[in-house]
Amino acid sequence: MTSHTSPDVDLVICGGGPVGLATAALLAARGAEVSRIALVDQKPAAQAAADPRTIALSYGSRQIIEELGAWQAVGRSATAIEQIHVSRRGHFGRTLLDRRDYQLPALGYVARYGTLNQALDSVVVASGVQLLRPAEVVALEQHHDHVAVQLRDGRSLTAALAIQAEGGVFGQQLQKNMQRDYRQVALIGHVQVDGAIAHRAFERFTDEGPLALLPQDDGYALVWCVSPGSADALQALDDAAFLAALGQAFGQRLGRFTAIGSRHAYPLGLNAGVEPGARVVAIGNAAQTLHPVAGQGLNLGLRDARVLAGLLAHDHAPQALRTFAQRRRSDRRLTVGLTDTMARVFASAPQGSLIQAALGFSLGMIDLVSPARDLLAQQMMFGRR
């Protein structure tokens, strides 16, 4: 005779970043029994709220956050992106997306990770979901009728289903099906220029990789993707020399780069294609860690959260996870494919080659052919619905 375990909770969410918190809040909003939901996170709430990283939120992500009642707290310090200028450095052709073409107040927003996390955390705390933190998940063990969750401090709990939303080291252990090393490093910082264009974001493809400038406060959040060797050399420069090199890579569209705050470097890679187990599902960065080109990683994760919460609010059977995988397959594949292709192809073609000219021409054609431009804008703002 097979024994059955009555789980401690219906759902355990591993990870208290924006995607994990949004999942918990969306479950509560859809009528799930909050006393039967546990969220485990290794960071104290205050530490997550102090995270200074910059994030890009699509307009579709704003709608999700707004539904949860958290947008007012996020939006008051966010900078709206009204235009996105996409171009290839040193080549003819560019695409300009404009929020007025879609009758929207913005294409997206530049916000701080800590502000978003704090706003979503407040919603989850008010909902009554069980919060276990600081607590680190070290193992998930699937059984025929439950998932056993082991914490580093010795505690354990069981759940009918587990949602893996932890994008850190433990989450990366699940990312085995598809991994690509871009051999690139992202240089992050906040820069100022003497010719800023209000509310316009730039995605500039250079010889080594994409260079993004996102309008924020009195300047721009910088994400500059280069080879590891170039990253080391650039990080060794003083501020004046670094800004001169940045100006050479970006061009003169914003005038002269005049100042930069603290700089940080992060290695880049793609992890995607994680398939759910019978009782464990991965979402957000635990399922797919994308190249930062086009800023789609968090937005894809929030779309994961919205669909999953709709399925699991009143259904905790493993079949719901299979349904989730089917519904999210198209959007995930398209978003991963788009960012992966843009990251590799735009940076890999040798300078002066026919491919370089063709890439620039393709950007010009996207700008001229409105259906192609609209499809690009739709994917960046809302994903595949």
Residue, then its C-alpha position, 0 to 999 in steps of 0.5 A: m500500500t502506498s502511503h500518502t503525506s498530507p503536505d504542510v502547505d499547498l504551495v511553496i515559493c522559493g525566492g523572494g525577488p520581484v518574480g517570487l513576490a509577484t507570484a505570491a501576490l497574484l495568487a492572493a489576488r486570485g483567491a488562493e488560500v494564503s495560509r496554505i502558501a509559504l514564501v522562502d527567501q534568504k534575504p531579510a526584507a530590508q536588505a532586498a529593499a536597499d538593492p540599488r540595481t536598475i531595472a527596465l520594466s515594460y508597460g505590460s509589467r506596469q499593468i501587472i504591478e498596477e493590478l497588485g496595487a504596488w505601482q504607485a510606490v514604484g512609479r513615483s521614482a521611476t523614469a518613463i521611457e517614451q522612445i527607444h532608439v535602436s541602432r548599429r554603431g558606425h552603420f546606416g539604419r536605425t529603428l525608433l519605437d515611440r509610445r505615441d504610435y501605440q497610444l500609451p503613456a510610456l513604452g516602459y519604465v526605468a526603476r530601482y530593483g529595491t523599490l520594486n521589491q519593497a512595494l511587492d513585499s508590502v503587498v505580500v505581507a498584507s496578504g497573509v502569505q507565510l514568509l520564511r526569511p532569512a531562510e535558504v533552500v538547499a534541497l527540493e526532493q520530489h515524491h509521488d504526492h508532495v515536495a520536501v523542502q530542506l532549509r540550511d538551518g535544519r528546518s523542513l516543510t512539505a508542499a503539494l507543489a514548489i515554485q522555484a523563483e530563486g535566480g541565485v546559485f541554487g536556481q542556477q543548479l536547475q539550468k542544465n538544458m541550455q547554457r551559452d557563454y556569450r564571453q561578454v561582461a556587462l559594465i554597469g553604472h550611472v552616467q551623465v551627458d551634456g545633451a540628454i534627450a528626455h525619456r529616450a532610451f538607446e540600444r546601440f550595437t557595437d563591435e563587441g556587443p550591445l550598449a544600452l542607455l536608459p533614462q534615469d533621474d538626471g542621467y542614464a543607467l548604463v549597460w555596456c556589454v564587452s569582451p572579458g579582456s575589454a572589461d578588465a581594461l575599461q575597469a582599470l581606467d580612471d573615470a575621465a578615460f572610461l568616459a572617453a572610451l564610452g563616448q567613442a563606442f556610443g557616438q555623439r548622439l547625446g553629446r559628451f559623457t561628463a560623469i559616472g558613478s560607481r562601476h560594476a562588472y557582471p559576466l553574462g550568459l544564457n540559461a534557458g529551456v528548463e522543463p518542470g518536474a512533476r511537482v516543481v516548476a521554475i519561473g523567472n531567472a530560475a527558468q531563464t537567465l537572459h542576456p540584458v539586451a532589450g531588458q527582457g529578463l524580469n518582464l518575462g519572469l513577471r509574465d510567468a508569474r501572472v500565468l502561473a498564479g492564474l493556474l495554481a490559485h485553486d488547482h495544486a495538481p501536477q497537471a497544472l504545471r504541464t499546462f503552464a509549460q504549454r501556455r508559456r512555451s511560445d512567449r519564452r521561446l520567442t523572447v529567449g530567441l530574440t535576445d539571444t540572436m540580438a546578443r550574438v549576431f549583432a556583435s559577432a559579424p566582423q567589422g566592414s563585412l556584408i553582414q554588418a551592412a545587412l544588419g544596419f539595413s535590417l534596422g532601417m527596414i524595421d523602422l520603415v515597415s510599420p507591421a515589423r516595427d509594431l511586432l517588435a514593440q508588442q514583444m518588448m512591451f507585452g510578450r507573446r499572448 
